[in-house]
Amino acid sequence: MADLPELPTRIDSALARAGRIARGDEGLLCVGFIENANFHLVPDVITRLRRRFPNAQIELVEMISPNIPDTLARGDIDLALTRPLPTDTLRAHEVMRERFYVALSDGDPLVRQDTVPARALFEMTFSAAAGRKSSFLRGQFGALFERQGFRLGIGQEVNQLPAIIALVAAGGGFTILPRSATGLSILGVCYRPFRDEDAPEAVLHACSREHDTNPLVQAFFAFALELRSRG
């Protein structure tokens, strides 16, 4: 019975904390992201979130796009930055659209050109991540090459983008990456815009569960869309 006078205080404290969580002042946001999102959007948005909600816990998990729908559905993550997904069960907003670039060895004659046309790559090998990690890129550019009567010639496969670009520097053909990833400065590599009238663009979506009311998710969307509007 001695604890009873403290009960209103505990209730008030619990209600106050619930209010802070509801406003996003506390709570947890777990963000899954693909590797290429880490070069621009993730640092900018997360920095803004941490300034606005300094007491919130924000976790980052690198993933591949094909694994994201199930991971979101299970609640293992709250939000994801991913290439467009073939699903209508998620809420998605386009937060970035950018041109693809070609990474070439600085000794390749193609670096003398301002842009690189698709036809110049038909006889070269494409260095890429293994398996499902590069499924979006392979699908987009494999289809483009096939429409022009060629196959995308896959060379050596490694899983991390810096290692892929290092292979290119060593003469391992070429790779294709979004413009925002060209900030990776690796000795022996040059970047040139990919040129083709049928060229795809690197589209990035922010996705969450359809009816997620987590205020940190809403804030993430708002910050990401604001950055997009600023270009």
N, C-alpha and C positions, 0 to 999 in steps of 0.2 A: 504493500500500500504506500510505502514511502516514496515510490517512483511516480505515483499518480500526478503530483503537481508538475512533473516534468513533461507529461504527455502533450499538453498544448504546445510547448516549445518544440518538441520533436515533430509534431504535426506541421507547425508553421515552417520548420526547417525543410521538411519533406516537400511541402507545397512550393516553397521558394525555389528549391532545386528543380522541381518539375517545371516550374516556369522558366528557369534558365535553360533547361534542356529544350523546351518547346521553342524558345527564341534562338536556339543554336549557340548560346553562350557556353554551354557544356555539351557533352555528348561525343559520339564517335562517328567518323566518316571514313569508310574504307574504300579506296579508289583503285580499281584495276586499270592498267594502261598498257598500250602496246609500246614497243621500244621507241618508235619514231615520234611518239607524242612527248617524249621526255626532253626534247631539244628546245622547246619554246613554250608550249601551252601549259604543261604540268608545272614547271617552276613559277610561271607568272601567276596562275590561278591559285596555287597552294600558298604562295607568299601573301596574296591578298586575303585568303581565308584565314590564315594564321594571324594576320594583323587585325582583322575584324572580329575573330573569335579566338582570342589567345588561350582560353581555357578548354577549348575543344581538342579532342584527340583525333589526329588525321594520320591514317596509315596508307601506304602506297604499296601496290603489288604489281610487278610486271607480269603481263600475261600475253597470250596470243588470241587474236580475234575469235577463232572458232570455239574456244573454251568459255567465252564470256557469257552467252545466254544462259547456260546451265548454272554457272557460278552466281550470276545475278538472281536467278530464280530460287536458288537454295538460300539466298541471303548471306552468302559468304562475303560478298562485296555489296556496297550500296550504289555504286556508280562506276561507269567504265568509259574510257576514251578508246575508241576502236574504229576500225574501218567499217563501212556500212554493213549491217548484218541482215540476212534474209529472214527476218522475223517481224511479226506485227504484235507481239506480246510485250514489247518494251516501249517506253517513251524515249524518243530520240530527237536530238537537235543537232543540226550541222553546225560545228563550231570552227572548222577550218577547211579551206579549199586552196590548194596550192599546186604549182607546176612541178612536174617531175624533172629531175636532172640526171645526167649520165656521169658516173665517176670513171675516169680513165687514167691510165698511167701517163705521167707527164712526158714520156717518150713516144706516146702514140701520136701519129700524124693528125688524128682527128682533133687534138687540142688546139690546132691552128685555126679551127673554125669557131665562129661565134655560137653556133648551135649544132646539134648532132641529129641528122635525120635517121629515121628507123632503118632505111635501106643500108646505111653505113655499118650497121651492127649485125646484119644477117649472117655473116660468116664468122662472127666472134663468139666466144663463150661467155656465158652469163654466170657470174658468181653470186650466190644467194644463200639465204638461210635454208636449213634442211627442212624438208617435210611441210607440215601444216603451218609453220611460222611464216613462211613466205607464200602461202596459198593465195592471198589477195594479189600480190605482185605478179606471181606466175600466171594467175588467171587473166589479169588485165592485159599483160604484155604478150603472153602466149597467144591469146585470142587475136591481138593486133597483128602479130607476126603471121599467124595462120591466114588471116584475111588477105595478106599480101603474098601468100604462097611460100612462106618459110616457117621453120620451126625454131623456137627459142632454144638455143644450144646451151644446156646446163653444164657448167664446169664444176669446180670444187664447191662443196657445201660446208659452211661453218655457221654457227648460231648467233654470233654477236656482230653487230654492224661494224665496229672498229676493226674486227678481224677480217670481215669481208673486204673492207676498203684497203686493208693492208695487203690482202691477196691481189687486189687490182694494182696496187703500187708495184708489186713484184712481177707484174706482167700477166696476171690472171684474168685477162679479158676485161670485162666491164661490169658494173652494177648500176642499178637504177634506184634512186632515192628521192624523197621529197625535198624541196628547196630548203626547208628549215633544217634539214640534217646536213647540209653542205657546210655548216659551221665546224664540222669535224675536220680539224687541220692535221692531216697525215702527210708526212714527207713523201714526195713522189707521186702525188695524186692531184689531178685537176678536175674541176666540175664544169660541165657545159649543159645548158638547157636542152632538153629532149624536144625535137621538132618533128611533128607529124600532124597532119590535119585531123587524124583520127585518134590523137593521143588522149589517153585518160588523164584525169587529175587525181591528186592525192586528197581524198575527202576524209575528214575525221568527224566522227559523231560522238557526242556525250550521251550515254544511255543510262536509264535507271528503270526500276520496276514501275509499271504504269501508274500506280496510285500511292507511291512512296511520299509520305508527308514529312520526312526528315528535313528540318529547315536548313541543314548544312548542304543537303542535295540541292535544294532550291537556290541557295546562295552560290553554289558551284556553277550551276547553269547560268545564273545571272552574270557572274564574273566572266565566264567563258564567252558568252554571247556579246558582252560589252567589248572584250578584246577583239572579237571577230569584227564588230562594227567599226573598230578603229583601224582595221586592216593590219 
